């Protein structure tokens, strides 16, 4: 997840984060906002008891 704190870590952390995601880029707070607002908005009015996983296709292991 790209946040101010993650970006402040020294080194090539951004490239490492991008390599752990199936989309080839790390998530950002704006992407998560849609997942969070869906169940509480009108579009989610029929959703009941679901678990929404906002992993963005994250791989289970870091690239070699």
Secondary structure, DSSP 8 states (H G I E B T S, - for coil): -B-HHHHTSSSSHHHHHHHTBTTSS--BHHHHHHHHHHHHSGGGTT--S------TTB-SS---
